[in-house]
Amino acid sequence: MSEYIATFHTHLAAMRSQRTLKGGGISARLSPVPRALSASCGTCVRYEAEDPCVSSMDRDLERIVKCMPDGETYEPVLEKD
């Protein structure tokens, strides 16, 4: 199981994605975007899953990163234009 952070262009997209993840049995929470990452709306979804769950994300997804064990670095998983 890995921890992921998904950032979005809108706060509403983050809320929708969190709801979809939780509906699928995945623990997910809204959180401020870490300083090392940037996002248009400033809100991200943090969640733990076996895979990045791209299909559960709202269309206004900005990017998904995988959190590294040190808690301060991130590995890019998906970046949308």
Buried (B, 14 or more C-beta within 10 A) or exposed (E): EBBBBBBBBBBEBBBBBBBBBBEEEBEBEEBEBBEEEEBBBEBBBBBEBEEBBEEBBBEBBBBBBBBEEEEEEBEEBBEBE
